Amino acid sequence: MSISRTNITKHLLFVLAFITVYSCDFHSSDKLQEQYENYMSEGVITLKIYEKGLFSTVKASAKGDYMSQKMGDLKTVINLIAPNTPITIIDEDLDKIYNLKIDRYPSNQITDLQEEVLNYMAEKVGFNWKFEEILSDAYSVSISNKSLLQKAKNGLTGTRSLKSISNREIRCVDTLHEIFDVLEDNMFNYPVIIESDLDDTVYDITVPKEDYQTVREHLLEEYGIELSKTKRKVKQLKIVME
C-alpha cells in the first residue's frame, strides 16, 4: 500500500500541532531551581525558574483553548500576559530562564489576568513593576484587501495553532493577533499596533525574514495586509529587579 506525500505531510503537521498545543519543556541542560503552582481567582499558574544551561532553549510557546504557556527570558514570558507592550527590565539576571504556564483559563482572554499574574511573579521572582506612557517607534497594521486575506484562511483540518520559525521565514497558523505577536517577538524591533477590527478567524501566513520593505511588500501583495512605520504613545511595562 502506498502513502502519498500529501498525506504524510498532513500527518506530520497534525503531530507538530498537537505537540505545540499540549506542552513545552526545557532542554535537560537547564537546571530547575524553583517551581511554584498557585490557584488564582480564575485559572492555575505554574512558574518554573531554571539556571541557564549551555544548550538552553531560547524561546518557546504553547497554546490550547484553556492553556497558555511561554518560556525563555523574563521579557518573553511576561509577554504572555502583556502582548504588544514594550517591556523594559532593569538589572535582569541573564542566567535565568523562566517557564510560565496558565491552565484552566481561556487563552484568548489571558490578558484579563495581567495584574494578578504580574503580582504573583513579582513576589516569586523578586521585582517591582509599573506601567508608564512613552512615545515609541511602532508598526501599524491594517487590512487593505479583505478578499485577498480570505484566501489565506487556514486549510489544515483540525489545526488551530501552528508555528514554524527558521532562518529564512516564519510560518504561523493562528489568528492575526497571535501571528503578529509571534512576528513582534521574533522579527520586529518595535510594538505592533493593529488598527483593524479582527475576529478569531485562523489564517495560514508565511513571512520572509527580510528587511522592512521586503516584508511590507510581501504582506501587502500576498495577504492584503498593510504594514507601516509610525510613532505612538504606548503603555510601557517597566520592571526593576530587587
C-alpha positions in Angstrom: 0.0 0.0 0.0 1.4 3.4 -1.0 1.1 6.6 1.0 1.0 9.9 -0.8 3.4 12.6 0.1 0.4 14.9 0.8 -1.0 12.5 3.4 2.4 12.2 5.1 2.8 16.0 5.2 -0.7 16.4 6.7 0.1 13.7 9.3 3.3 15.4 10.3 1.7 18.8 10.6 -1.0 17.3 12.8 1.6 15.8 15.1 3.5 19.0 15.3 0.4 21.0 16.1 -0.6 18.5 18.8 2.9 18.8 20.4 2.8 22.6 20.2 -0.7 22.9 21.9 0.0 20.3 24.6 3.1 21.4 26.3 6.7 22.7 26.1 9.6 22.0 28.3 13.3 22.7 28.6 16.5 21.0 27.4 17.9 18.8 30.1 21.0 21.1 30.4 18.7 23.7 32.2 18.8 23.1 36.0 15.4 23.6 37.7 16.0 25.9 40.7 12.4 26.8 41.8 8.9 25.7 41.0 5.6 27.3 42.1 2.0 26.4 41.5 -0.9 28.5 42.6 -4.7 28.6 42.2 -5.6 32.1 41.2 -9.1 33.7 41.4 -9.5 32.0 38.0 -7.1 29.5 36.5 -4.0 27.9 37.7 -0.5 29.4 37.3 2.7 27.3 37.2 6.1 29.1 37.3 9.4 27.3 36.9 12.8 29.1 37.3 15.8 27.5 35.7 19.6 28.1 35.8 20.5 28.5 32.1 22.4 25.6 30.6 24.9 25.5 27.8 22.4 24.5 25.2 19.3 26.3 26.6 16.1 26.7 24.6 15.9 30.4 23.9 12.2 30.8 23.3 9.2 28.5 23.1 5.5 28.7 23.5 2.4 26.5 23.5 -1.3 27.3 23.5 -4.6 25.4 23.7 -8.2 26.7 24.2 -7.7 26.7 28.0 -3.9 26.7 28.3 -1.3 29.3 27.6 2.5 28.9 28.1 5.8 30.6 27.3 9.3 30.0 28.2 12.5 32.0 27.8 13.9 35.1 29.4 11.8 37.2 31.7 10.6 39.6 29.0 9.5 36.6 26.8 7.3 35.0 29.5 5.8 38.3 30.7 4.8 39.0 27.1 2.3 36.1 27.5 0.0 38.4 29.6 1.3 41.7 28.2 1.3 41.2 24.4 2.1 44.2 22.1 3.5 46.0 25.1 7.1 47.4 25.3 8.8 45.9 28.3 11.9 47.3 30.0 13.7 45.3 32.6 16.3 46.9 34.8 19.1 44.6 36.3 17.8 41.4 34.9 19.6 38.2 35.8 20.6 36.8 32.4 21.5 33.4 33.8 17.9 32.6 34.5 15.2 31.1 32.2 11.5 31.0 33.1 8.6 28.8 32.2 5.2 30.4 32.8 2.0 28.3 32.2 -1.6 29.2 32.9 -4.2 26.4 32.8 -8.0 26.4 33.1 -8.5 29.8 31.6 -9.4 30.8 28.1 -6.2 31.5 26.2 -7.9 34.3 24.2 -8.7 36.2 27.4 -5.4 35.7 29.1 -4.7 39.4 29.4 -7.6 39.7 31.9 -5.2 38.1 34.4 -2.4 40.5 33.8 -2.3 42.3 37.1 -2.8 39.1 39.2 0.0 37.3 37.3 2.4 40.2 37.5 1.9 40.5 41.2 2.4 36.8 41.7 5.6 36.8 39.5 6.9 39.9 41.3 6.7 38.1 44.6 8.3 34.8 43.4 11.0 36.3 41.1 11.6 39.4 43.1 10.8 42.6 41.2 8.7 45.8 41.2 6.6 46.8 38.2 4.6 49.7 36.9 3.1 50.9 33.6 4.1 54.2 32.2 3.3 56.0 28.9 6.1 56.6 26.4 6.5 57.8 22.8 7.8 54.9 20.8 8.5 53.8 17.3 5.9 51.2 16.3 4.5 49.3 13.4 0.9 50.0 12.3 -1.1 47.0 10.8 -4.4 47.3 8.9 -6.3 45.2 6.4 -6.4 46.9 2.9 -7.7 43.9 0.9 -10.1 41.6 2.8 -10.8 39.4 -0.1 -7.1 38.7 -0.6 -6.7 38.0 3.1 -9.6 35.5 3.0 -7.5 33.3 0.6 -5.1 32.7 3.5 -7.7 31.1 5.7 -6.4 28.0 7.4 -6.9 24.9 5.3 -5.4 22.4 7.8 -8.3 20.4 9.2 -8.1 20.2 13.0 -5.1 22.5 13.2 -5.8 25.8 15.0 -2.3 26.8 16.1 1.0 26.0 14.4 4.3 27.9 14.4 7.4 27.3 12.4 10.4 29.5 12.6 13.5 29.1 10.5 16.4 31.3 9.5 14.6 32.2 6.3 11.0 32.6 7.2 8.2 32.5 9.9 5.1 30.5 9.2 2.1 30.8 11.6 -1.4 29.2 11.6 -3.4 31.3 14.0 -5.5 34.4 14.5 -3.9 37.6 13.2 -3.4 38.9 16.7 -1.4 35.8 17.6 0.5 35.8 14.3 1.7 39.4 14.8 2.6 38.6 18.5 4.9 36.0 17.0 6.3 38.4 14.5 6.8 41.0 17.1 8.7 38.5 19.3 10.9 37.1 16.6 11.4 39.7 13.9 10.1 43.2 14.7 12.0 45.6 16.9 9.0 47.7 17.9 5.5 47.2 19.2 2.8 46.3 16.6 -0.4 48.3 16.7 -3.3 46.5 14.9 -5.7 49.2 13.6 -8.4 47.0 12.1 -11.1 45.2 14.0 -10.3 41.5 13.9 -12.2 38.3 14.8 -11.0 34.8 15.7 -10.5 33.6 12.1 -7.5 31.4 11.8 -5.1 32.2 8.9 -2.0 30.4 7.4 0.6 33.1 6.8 4.3 32.9 6.0 6.6 35.9 6.2 10.2 36.0 5.0 12.9 37.1 7.4 14.0 40.1 5.3 14.3 43.9 5.6 11.3 46.0 6.4 10.5 47.0 2.8 10.5 43.4 1.6 8.3 42.3 4.5 5.9 45.2 3.8 5.6 44.4 0.1 5.1 40.7 0.8 2.3 41.2 3.4 0.5 43.6 1.0 0.8 41.6 -2.2 0.2 38.1 -0.7 -2.4 38.9 2.1 -3.7 42.4 1.6 -2.1 43.5 5.0 -0.7 47.0 5.2 2.3 47.4 7.4 3.7 50.9 8.0 6.1 52.6 10.4 4.7 55.1 12.9 5.2 56.7 16.3 2.7 56.2 19.0 2.2 56.9 22.7 2.2 53.4 24.1 1.9 51.9 27.6 5.3 50.5 28.6 5.8 47.9 31.4 8.8 48.8 33.5 10.3 46.1 35.7 13.0 46.8 38.3 14.6 43.7 39.8 15.1 43.7 43.6 
